[in-house]
Amino acid sequence: MDRALYVALSGAIATQRAQTANANNLANASSTGFRSELVTAQAINVDGPGFQSRVNSQLNETGWDSGQGAIIQTDRNLDVALRPDNWLAVQAPDGTEAYTKAGDLQIDVNGQLRTASGLAVLGDGGPLTIPPSSQISIGGDGTVSVLPQGAAGAATLAVVGRLKVVSGQPSQLQRREDGLFRATPGQTLQPAAGEVLNSGALEGSNVNLAGSLVTMIQLARQFELQVKVLRAVEDDATAANSLVKIS
């Protein structure tokens, strides 16, 4: 009875956390550049005195799905789709450098280039600022060019900076709770060279919508079974206490 209680309770907690991660994936099925979160559970022996058969179920964050999402052509000048293993450098809310695949960029009222979520986009020398212009274009190598207000003709295009794009393998990156990616400890991501992005396009989420829905149902049924085990243990304990009282 003691063993069943440990297994069912820890399993139910792990299932609930896995359901939370799966729900987050479903909620971001249409988010630009989103990477699915992957989790697994494993049996861990309970430390301390007692039977060796007592185990807990521990949830492991195995990482994230590195598969590429669908490329969506938008023909918008500020939309960029990063090439595989290339990442756009942004300034995280805590001021550190982070990386994302979300390429739906915009210019704020101060002329600063930002992601749709409001993060400052980094260039080779820091956050990129776009001067007043009537046209902006982003080249395949990340070069940002503008047509100053009042000017006309392609010959007057001026280069104002270059997006900081780094090359990173899945093993070199770790996902944080804010959805951004950072280099794993001891790793230094190098600048990507050549054609690093596709302009006028966006990379969609790589969430497998049908698979996530099936997983949601499976986890719900699994949680229900674990709760039934807990109730059975409670009923057995109540029956045992009644026998003790009778004796």
N, C-alpha and C positions, 0 to 999 in steps of 0.2 A: 504493500500500500504506500509506503514511504517512497519507494522507487518510482511508482506510477505518478505520484504527486510531483516529484521533481521533473520527470520527463515531460509530463503534460503541461505544467506551468511554464517551464522555460521554452518549450516548443511553441506554446501559444503566444508568448512575448515575441519570439523570433518571427513568427508568422505575421503578427501585427505590424512589426517593423518592415518586413518585406512588402506587406500590402501598402504601407505608406510610400515606400520607394516606387512601387509599381504605379500607385495613384499619381505620383509626381511625374512619372514618365507619360502617363496618359494626358495629364494636364498640359504637357509641353509638346504634344504630338504635332502642333502647328507652329512651334517656336523656331525661329530661324537659327540654324546651326546647332540645335540642341543635340546633346549626346546622351543616350539612355544610360541610366544607372543600373549596374548589375550587382546583385547580392546573393549569397548562399549561406547555408547554415551547416554546422558540423557538431558532432557530439563531443563534449568536453567532460572529463571525469571531475567529480566534485572533490575538492581538496579537503583534508581534515579527517577526523575519525569517522568511521562508518564503513558500510559495505562498499567494496570496489565497484559494485554494479551500479551505483548511483551516478547519474550523468546529467549534465545540463546541455541544452541546445544553445549554441552561440552563433550569432549572426556575424558573418564576415562580409565586409565590403570588398568584393573582388575587383572593383574598378568600374569601368565604363565601356560601352560599346564603341569601338573605334571605326566602325563602318561609316561610309560616307552617305549623307542624305541626298535626296534628289536635287538636281540643279534646276532652278526655276528661272527662266529668262524674263527679266522685267524691263530692260532697256532704260532703266533709270540711271542717271549719271553717278549717283552716290551709292549704288548697290554694287557690292563686290562678293564674289564667291571664291573662297580660298582653295587653292589646289590641295590634293591629298598630302597630309603631313605638314602642311603650312598653317600657321596660326597668326592671327592679328594681335599685336601687342596693344593693351589698353591699360589705363591707370585704374586700379581697383579702389573701392571706397576708402580703404585704409592707406592709400598712397603708394602701395607697392605695384610692381609690374605684374600683370596677369595676361592670360591669352584666351582668345575666343574665336569661334567660327561665325559668329553673328556679324554679317557684313552689311546690314541695313543702316547705313550711316546718315547723319544729318548735321546741319550747321546750326549752332545755337545763336542767340541774339548778340553774343559777343564775338561771333565769328569763329568759335572753336569747334573743331570737328569732333563729333561724339557718336557713340552707338545709339541705337533706338532706346536703350535703357538708361542713357545719360552718362555713360562712362567716357572719359576723355580718350581719344585715339592718339596713340604715340607715333611720333616720327623718329627719324634718326637722332634728333636733338631734343626730344621731349614732346609734350602735347602739341599737336598741329593746330595752327590758327590760319584761317582762310581770309584773305583781304576781300573787301567789297568787290564783287565781280558779277558779270552778266552770264558767265558760263564757267563750268568746272568739269574737268574730265580726269579720270584715274586710269593710268596706263597699266598694261599687264605686269609690269615690273614694280607697280606700286607708286609710281611717280604721279604727284598731284599737280595738275596744270590749271591755270585759270585765265579767263579773258577779262582784263580789268574793265571796270565800268567806263563807258565812253569810247572804248577802243573797238576796232572792227577788223576782222580778218584773222585767219589762223596764224599768220606771221607774228601777231602780237601776243600769242599765248605765252604766259610766263610760268615757269616752274616754281612752286612755292614750298615744295617739300616732297618727302617720300614716306609712305606708310611703313612702319616698322613691322615687317613680317619675318617670323622665325620659323625654322624647320625643327620639328619635334616628333620623335617616334612615341607611340603609346607608352613605352617603358620609361620615357623621359619626363612624362607629365603625370600629375596627380590632380584629381578633381576635388574641389572644395565645396563646402555646403552652399556657397553663394552661386554655384553653377559655373564659376570661372575656373580656369586651369592655371596651374603654376608648375614650375620645374621641380622635379623631385630633388630632395636634398643631395647635394654633390654634383648635380647636373647643371650644365650651362648650355642653353640653347643658342645655336648659331644663326645668324641672319640667312634667310633663304635667298637663293640667287636665281637669276633668269626670270622666266614668266612665273610669277608666284600667285596670280589670281586671274579671274575672269571678270571683266567689268560689265556692268549692266545685267548682272545675274545674282541670284541668292542661292545658298545651299539650305535646303529644308531640314527638318528634324529627321533623325535616323530611327525614330521610334517605330517599331512594328506594331501598328495599331491593333490588328487582329490578334497577334500573339499576346499583347498586353491584356486584352480583354479576356482571353482564355486563361491567362495566368491569374487574373483577378478572381475569376470563378473558382479556380483550383485552390487558391489561398483561402477563399471564404469557406469552402467546404472543409479544408484542412483545419481551419480554426474552429469550426463547429464540432469536428470530431474530438479535438483536444479539450474543448470545454465539456463535452460529454464525459470524457475520462475524468476530469476534475469533479464533476457531479457524482460520478460513480464512486470515486474515492470518498467523497463526503458522505454518501449514503452508507458505504461500508463502515466508516468511522462511527456514524450514528448508531448503526446496528451493533457494533462492538461495544459501544458505551452502554447500550441497553442491556446487553448480556452481563456486563460487569455489575451494573446496578442490581440485576436480578440475583446474581450470586452473592 
